[in-house]
């Protein structure tokens, strides 16, 4: 197509690859809202589910932990479950991004904005 124009052919190829990557990243952003991960604490007594974007979608608390004298423990378990879910969401998002960038020739572990 641009044979004989030196580096311009490579530049056009790079621009096309960048546009394709941009489109794939937009699709991945949308997919992150539908991927769910669950974090837990207290050996599963408290479970928090969030999207791969880190948005909390549900919280499941085993009724056996409800006791007036355990209020602070329950609050700590809830926070721990939410933090676990958010950490797992972040890891899952990076896994999904890694799949996208794998064939693009980008350095391993390169973090793009999400």
Secondary structure as UniProt FT lines:
FT   TURN            3..4
FT   HELIX           7..32
FT   TURN            33..34
FT   STRAND          36..41
FT   TURN            42..45
FT   STRAND          46..51
FT   TURN            52..53
FT   STRAND          56..61
FT   HELIX           63..65
FT   HELIX           68..70
FT   HELIX           71..101
FT   HELIX           102..104
FT   TURN            108..109
//
